[in-house]
Amino acid sequence: MTITVEHETTAHQALPLDTDVVGAAIDRVLNPRERRAQREEAELLALLLRGHLALLVPEVQAIVEASPIRAERSVLVAQISVAWGKRLLEAAPTYTARGTVAVVPLAECCRELQHHAAGSDAPSSP
């Protein structure tokens, strides 16, 4: 499966990402039956996933901060996921030995944060 996105705009708009598109990107990256993404597709997937992380990190952070029970396991796991997402967003893109953008950590972190945002204790397996 190849994911392509076409979008033109003259003004910057902060729109929520399409969860179906991001879900497809996560599935594309984490499905062991899919072939590895080539350079151009990996770069597009990385942009999609980083954009989704930029929205999910503050959303899950707000959930963590609003939680009345800070020591609950799900809250602690959510805090770890938020910290992981922040590190991924702050760091420069990393590359695989094949010279493509490393998208697996981005996809895994997005999957984790989506589950926390949805109120699930643990992510489902890919």
ABEGO torsion letter per residue (X at the ends): XBBBBBBBBABBBBBBBBAAAAAAAAAAAABAABBBBBAAAAAAAAAAAAAAAAAAAAAAAAAAAABABAABAAAAAAAAAAAAAAAAAABBBBBBAAGBBBAAAAAAAAAAAAAAAAGBABBBBX
